[in-house]
Amino acid sequence: MDNLTHSLTGVMATRVFPGVGSTHPGPTAGEKTRPGRTLFWLMLVSVNLPDADIVANLFTDPLTAVHFHRGFTHSFLMAPFVALLPSVVALLINRSARFPWLWIAATTGVLVHIFVDLITPYGTQIFFPVDEARYSLDWMFIIDPWFTGVVALLLVAGRILVKHRRALGFVTLIFTVLYIGAESRLHSRALDIFKRQLEKSGTPALNVAVLPQPFSMTEWMGLASTKQGPVRQYIRLFDEAGVVAPEFFPDPSDPYAAAAFATPYVSRYLAFARFPAVTSGMEKGVHAVEIRDLQFSVAPGIARAFGMEAAERDVPFVLRLEFAGPDSLASVTFNGRPVPPVEGLAGKPYVTASPR
């Protein structure tokens, strides 16, 4: 989820549970409380702290940086340790606060961030280091202006109507729960439709998912893995007649594609890609193998509505390997940025990875 939404959820927590960062865990009888300054900034920092893993972009190549994103800082198991740093800093700033309550507040902020990311696509390593697999519920798109807008308006109203601030905080919390619950139900309906479509087409799927589309609660994208390659289908809820026919992306079987999948670059790419579509062919005198993750596709109608009529290959997270020959890898780029060579590769398998 985007960091604006993460920040708003942190502010919402301070409205609902004020007093956590003070010298006592909650308000005393008859005391009028409001979120303390320490708690406000502690929650704001903590709820965004897991995304500090993007600093990997400054110290490593783009492919490795993406591999690290939503890793250990996004683990439920690591959350109490990630929360220690902001808790200590908050205590140094406000020495009258009690550290246990600061730590609980910071841990809550980190956990809220992880959960909000979990309900979006991309994949989050929520059980790192015990399990490095990526999980996602696929209920909401990574940017949801309807959800973010309503939450922002409710929090602004609480800022203006000070006497009703906590009540409006609870209203915001209730709206959040209902909205996420509605998205979960819509996800289930889209998944049922997609599975029926696969059965009608006689497509034996190994892995099935439906992902939300931007700016819409009724348009979804179905994706499935098969032995021949991934399948994609755009779905409109409550209008099954408008469902677009399934689109197949067959895996190439030439030696260049095989050589690409024997490299560590593809191995690392597949560590986070869910539905990789592969193309292989000659282009400008070199043989190029490109892999893109179909989970980042956008329905053509939505793309046109927002002036995003980019070619299919221009979706985010594209890995491109160029070969001078089947055993001679010339260059590797990720999102158009060069990836440094791995020593000793020279066309020989370093880490063997299966495309499916």
C-alpha positions in Angstrom: 0.0 0.0 0.0 1.2 3.6 -0.6 2.7 5.5 2.3 0.0 8.1 2.5 -2.5 5.3 3.4 0.0 3.8 5.8 0.3 7.1 7.5 -3.5 7.6 7.8 -3.9 4.2 9.4 -1.3 5.2 12.0 -3.1 8.4 12.7 -6.4 6.4 13.0 -4.8 4.2 15.6 -3.8 7.2 17.8 -7.4 8.5 17.6 -8.9 5.2 18.7 -6.2 4.3 21.3 -4.9 7.6 22.8 -2.6 7.6 25.8 -0.4 4.7 24.8 2.7 6.8 24.7 2.1 8.7 27.9 3.2 8.0 31.4 0.2 5.7 31.9 -1.5 3.3 29.5 -4.8 5.1 29.2 -6.9 8.0 30.5 -7.8 8.4 34.1 -11.4 8.9 35.3 -12.8 12.2 34.0 -9.7 13.1 32.1 -10.0 14.5 28.7 -7.3 13.0 26.5 -6.1 13.4 23.0 -3.3 11.6 21.1 -0.1 12.9 22.6 2.6 14.4 20.4 4.9 11.5 21.2 2.4 8.9 20.3 1.4 10.7 17.1 5.0 10.8 15.8 5.9 7.4 17.1 2.9 5.8 15.2 3.6 7.9 12.1 7.2 6.7 12.0 6.5 3.1 13.0 3.7 2.6 10.5 6.0 3.6 7.7 9.2 2.1 9.0 9.0 -1.3 7.2 9.4 0.5 3.9 12.8 1.5 5.0 14.0 -1.5 3.0 13.8 0.6 -0.1 17.2 2.0 0.9 18.6 -1.1 -0.7 18.2 0.8 -4.0 21.1 3.0 -2.9 23.5 0.1 -2.2 22.7 -2.6 -4.7 21.4 -3.3 -8.2 17.7 -2.9 -9.0 16.9 -6.6 -9.2 18.4 -7.3 -5.8 16.7 -4.3 -4.3 13.2 -5.6 -5.4 14.1 -9.0 -4.0 14.7 -7.4 -0.6 11.5 -5.3 -0.6 8.7 -6.6 1.7 11.3 -8.9 3.2 12.4 -9.1 6.8 11.1 -5.6 7.8 7.6 -6.9 6.7 7.6 -10.0 8.8 5.2 -10.5 11.7 7.9 -12.4 13.5 10.4 -9.5 13.1 7.9 -6.7 14.0 8.8 -6.5 17.7 12.5 -6.1 16.8 11.9 -3.6 14.1 9.8 -1.6 16.6 12.7 -1.3 19.0 14.5 1.6 17.2 11.6 4.0 17.1 10.6 3.1 20.7 14.1 4.0 21.9 14.2 7.2 20.0 10.8 8.2 21.3 11.9 7.5 24.9 15.0 9.7 24.4 12.8 12.5 23.2 10.1 12.0 25.9 11.7 10.6 29.0 8.5 10.8 31.0 7.0 8.1 28.8 7.0 4.4 29.7 9.1 2.3 27.4 6.9 -0.8 27.4 3.9 1.3 26.1 6.1 3.0 23.6 7.3 -0.4 22.3 3.7 -1.7 22.2 2.6 1.3 20.2 5.5 1.0 17.8 5.0 -2.7 17.3 1.3 -2.0 16.6 2.3 0.5 13.9 4.6 -2.0 12.3 2.0 -4.8 12.4 -0.6 -2.5 10.9 1.7 -1.7 8.0 2.4 -5.4 7.4 -1.3 -6.3 7.4 -2.2 -3.4 5.0 0.5 -4.6 2.6 -0.7 -8.2 3.0 -4.1 -7.4 1.6 -2.5 -6.0 -1.6 -0.7 -8.0 -4.4 3.1 -8.2 -4.8 3.8 -10.6 -2.0 5.0 -10.1 1.6 7.4 -12.4 3.5 5.2 -12.3 6.7 7.0 -15.3 8.3 10.6 -14.4 7.6 13.1 -15.9 8.5 11.2 -19.2 9.2 9.6 -19.1 5.8 10.8 -16.9 2.9 7.7 -17.4 0.8 5.7 -14.4 -0.2 2.0 -14.2 0.7 -0.8 -11.9 -0.5 -4.5 -11.8 0.0 -5.1 -9.7 -3.2 -8.1 -7.9 -1.8 -7.2 -4.3 -2.6 -5.0 -2.6 -5.2 -1.8 -1.1 -3.9 -3.3 2.4 -4.4 -7.0 2.8 -3.6 -8.1 6.5 -3.8 -11.6 5.7 -2.6 -10.5 4.1 0.6 -7.7 6.6 1.2 -9.9 9.6 0.5 -12.7 8.6 2.9 -10.3 7.8 5.7 -8.5 11.2 5.1 -11.8 13.1 5.2 -12.9 11.4 8.5 -9.5 12.1 10.1 -9.7 15.8 9.0 -13.2 16.0 10.5 -11.8 14.7 13.7 -9.1 17.4 13.6 -11.8 20.1 13.2 -14.4 18.6 15.6 -12.1 18.1 18.5 -14.8 17.1 21.0 -15.8 14.2 18.7 -12.3 13.2 17.7 -12.3 9.8 19.4 -15.8 9.0 18.2 -14.8 9.8 14.6 -11.7 7.7 15.1 -14.0 4.7 15.9 -16.1 5.6 12.8 -12.9 5.5 10.7 -12.0 2.2 12.2 -15.4 0.7 11.5 -15.4 2.1 7.9 -11.9 0.5 7.4 -13.1 -2.9 8.6 -16.3 -2.8 6.5 -14.4 -1.6 3.4 -11.7 -4.3 3.6 -14.5 -6.9 4.3 -16.4 -5.8 1.2 -13.2 -6.1 -0.9 -12.7 -9.6 0.5 -16.2 -10.6 -0.6 -15.7 -9.1 -4.0 -12.4 -11.0 -4.3 -14.2 -14.3 -3.5 -16.8 -13.6 -6.2 -14.2 -12.8 -8.8 -12.3 -15.9 -8.0 -15.4 -18.0 -8.4 -16.1 -16.4 -11.8 -12.5 -17.0 -13.0 -12.5 -20.6 -11.9 -15.7 -21.2 -13.8 -14.2 -19.6 -16.9 -11.2 -21.8 -16.7 -13.4 -24.9 -16.4 -15.4 -23.8 -19.5 -12.2 -23.4 -21.5 -10.9 -26.7 -20.3 -7.7 -25.1 -18.9 -6.0 -27.2 -16.2 -4.6 -24.6 -13.9 -1.8 -25.2 -11.4 -2.1 -21.9 -9.5 -5.1 -19.5 -9.6 -5.5 -16.0 -8.4 -7.6 -12.9 -9.0 -6.1 -9.5 -8.5 -7.9 -6.1 -8.1 -7.6 -3.5 -10.8 -6.8 0.2 -10.0 -9.7 2.7 -9.4 -12.4 0.0 -9.5 -14.0 -2.4 -7.1 -15.8 -4.3 -9.8 -13.0 -5.0 -12.3 -10.5 -7.8 -11.5 -7.8 -9.7 -13.3 -7.7 -13.5 -13.2 -4.3 -15.2 -13.5 -3.4 -18.9 -13.6 -0.3 -21.0 -14.2 -0.4 -23.9 -16.6 2.2 -26.3 -17.8 2.4 -24.4 -21.1 2.5 -20.9 -19.6 0.4 -18.4 -17.7 -3.2 -17.5 -18.5 -4.8 -14.0 -18.0 -8.4 -13.0 -18.1 -10.1 -9.7 -17.2 -13.3 -10.0 -15.2 -16.2 -7.6 -14.6 -18.2 -8.4 -11.5 -22.0 -8.5 -12.0 -21.4 -8.6 -15.8 -20.2 -12.1 -16.8 -21.2 -11.4 -20.4 -18.5 -8.7 -20.5 -15.7 -11.1 -19.4 -12.9 -11.0 -21.9 -11.8 -14.4 -23.3 -8.7 -16.0 -21.6 -5.3 -15.0 -23.0 -2.5 -17.5 -23.1 1.2 -16.7 -22.8 3.0 -19.9 -24.0 6.5 -20.5 -22.7 9.2 -20.4 -25.4 11.3 -23.6 -25.9 14.4 -22.3 -27.7 17.9 -22.6 -26.3 18.1 -18.9 -25.4 15.1 -19.1 -23.0 16.7 -22.2 -21.5 20.0 -20.4 -21.0 18.2 -17.4 -19.4 16.5 -19.6 -16.9 19.8 -21.1 -15.9 21.1 -17.8 -14.7 20.9 -16.3 -11.2 19.2 -13.3 -12.6 16.1 -15.2 -13.5 16.3 -17.2 -10.3 16.2 -14.0 -8.3 13.4 -12.6 -10.4 11.2 -15.6 -9.9 11.7 -15.3 -6.1 9.0 -12.5 -6.2 7.3 -12.9 -9.6 4.0 -14.8 -9.4 2.9 -15.2 -13.0 6.0 -14.7 -15.3 5.3 -14.4 -19.0 8.4 -15.1 -21.2 9.2 -13.9 -24.7 12.2 -14.9 -26.7 13.3 -13.6 -30.2 15.7 -11.6 -32.3 15.7 -7.8 -31.9 18.2 -5.3 -33.3 20.8 -7.9 -34.0 20.7 -9.6 -30.6 18.5 -12.4 -29.2 16.5 -11.0 -26.3 14.7 -12.9 -23.6 12.2 -10.8 -21.6 10.2 -11.8 -18.5 7.4 -9.7 -17.1 5.1 -10.4 -14.2 1.5 -10.4 -15.4 0.3 -9.5 -11.9 1.2 -5.9 -12.7 -1.0 -5.8 -15.9 -3.9 -3.3 -16.1 -7.2 -3.9 -17.9 -7.2 -2.1 -21.3 -10.3 -0.1 -20.5 -8.8 1.2 -17.3 -5.5 2.0 -19.0 -7.2 4.0 -21.7 -9.3 5.9 -19.2 -6.2 7.2 -17.6 -4.1 7.6 -20.7 -1.9 4.6 -20.0 -1.9 2.9 -23.4 1.7 1.6 -23.0 2.7 -1.6 -24.7 2.5 -4.9 -22.8 6.2 -5.0 -22.4 6.3 -1.6 -20.7 4.6 -2.9 -17.5 6.7 -2.6 -14.4 9.3 -5.2 -13.3 10.6 -6.4 -16.7 13.7 -8.5 -16.8 15.6 -8.4 -20.1 18.5 -10.6 -21.0 20.4 -10.1 -24.3 22.5 -12.9 -25.8 25.2 -12.7 -28.5 24.8 -16.5 -28.7 23.2 -19.3 -26.8 26.2 -19.5 -24.5 27.1 -15.8 -24.5 25.1 -13.4 -22.3 25.7 -9.9 -23.4 23.7 -7.8 -21.0 21.0 -7.8 -18.3 18.6 -5.0 -17.5 15.7 -4.7 -15.0 13.1 -1.9 -15.6 15.6 -0.5 -18.1 18.4 -0.3 -15.5 21.6 -2.4 -16.0 22.2 -5.3 -13.6 25.8 -5.9 -12.7 27.3 -9.2 -14.1 27.7 -12.2 -11.8 31.3 -13.3 -11.7 31.9 -16.7 -13.3 28.6 -16.8 -15.2 29.9 -16.8 -18.7 26.9 -18.7 -20.1 27.2 -21.5 -17.5 24.4 -22.3 -15.0 25.0 -20.7 -11.7 21.6 -21.3 -10.1 19.2 -23.4 -12.0 15.6 -22.3 -11.8 12.5 -23.9 -13.2 10.1 -21.4 -14.9 7.1 -23.2 -13.3 
